[in-house]
């Protein structure tokens, strides 16, 4: 993998860790990388389908009736 810039400390890293994967509805998405020191500071990201299923779960105030 090529060098990437860490989104937290802004340093170049040769072992980047993917911490966020943004999906684009009308175009390409975007990937955010962090260095191995900063990566544990980011919460684990849910897949889009897991987030959708959680939103529709019973008891969620935003779930459709």
Number of C-alpha atoms within 10 A of each C-alpha: 6 7 12 18 16 22 16 15 11 11 12 14 16 12 14 19 18 15 20 17 15 11 12 9 7 6 7 9 10 10 11 16 21 26 23 15 11 15 18 12 11 11 9 10 12 12 9 11 9 10 12 12 11 13 15 14 13 12 9 10 10 10 13 9 6
